[in-house]
């Protein structure tokens, strides 16, 4: 009696042993890596990676994100409870993505908004600074100004303004 023909399955491709070992290590380590990557990140990261700075003569005790956004979009011209003159926002030459993300605007939106305000005669252009030091120097010499810096260093005539939300 003849045996029925058997179908031969192709042999699985040969995988070198080091790759098999690496795959096994990665499978075992992945849950641990994910846990470490997500555990406690809220306490490790600052609420924001910038400081809001104003002239030390400005008596405004704090500022909210909504008001900050209005100032930086040119929608709020004067301080509420602060200096009697106009608000003078200081922009960075290269927009700080963390700051803009906090405001909920893109660099393009900010640029377009100010171009419309300036070209329509509704506002003067904001001061543009190249560095944190230049922001601090401008804010120290202009009582109505507001700026943001990545690294605040104590500067005469400047103080930080707490961001409330």
Long-range contacts (C-beta under 8 A, 24 or more apart in sequence): 47-163, 48-98, 48-99, 48-102, 48-163, 49-98, 49-150, 50-96, 50-98, 50-99, 50-102, 50-148, 50-149, 50-150, 51-148, 51-149, 51-150, 51-152, 51-160, 52-146, 52-147, 52-148, 52-160, 52-161, 52-162, 52-163, 53-135, 53-136, 53-139, 53-146, 53-147, 53-148, 53-149, 53-152, 53-158, 53-159, 53-160, 53-161, 54-82, 54-139, 54-145, 54-146, 54-147, 54-158, 54-159, 54-161, 55-83, 55-139, 55-140, 55-142, 55-143, 55-144, 55-145, 55-157, 55-158, 55-159, 56-140, 56-156, 56-157, 56-158, 56-159, 57-83, 57-143, 57-157, 58-82, 58-83, 58-143, 58-144, 58-146, 58-159, 58-161, 60-161, 61-162, 62-161, 62-162, 62-163, 62-164, 63-161, 63-162, 63-163, 63-164, 64-163, 64-164, 64-165, 65-102, 65-103, 65-163, 65-164, 65-165, 68-103, 68-146, 68-163, 69-103, 69-104, 69-105, 71-146, 72-103, 72-105, 72-110, 73-103, 73-105, 73-110, 73-113, 74-113, 74-114, 74-117, 74-122, 74-123, 74-126, 77-123, 79-144, 82-144, 83-143, 83-144, 85-143, 85-144, 86-144, 87-144, 87-145, 87-146, 88-126, 88-127, 88-142, 88-144, 88-145, 88-146, 89-126, 89-127, 89-145, 89-146, 89-147, 90-126, 90-127, 90-128, 90-129, 90-135, 90-138, 90-139, 90-145, 90-146, 90-147, 90-148, 91-126, 91-127, 91-128, 91-129, 92-128, 92-129, 92-130, 92-135, 92-148, 93-128, 93-129, 93-130, 96-148, 96-150, 99-148
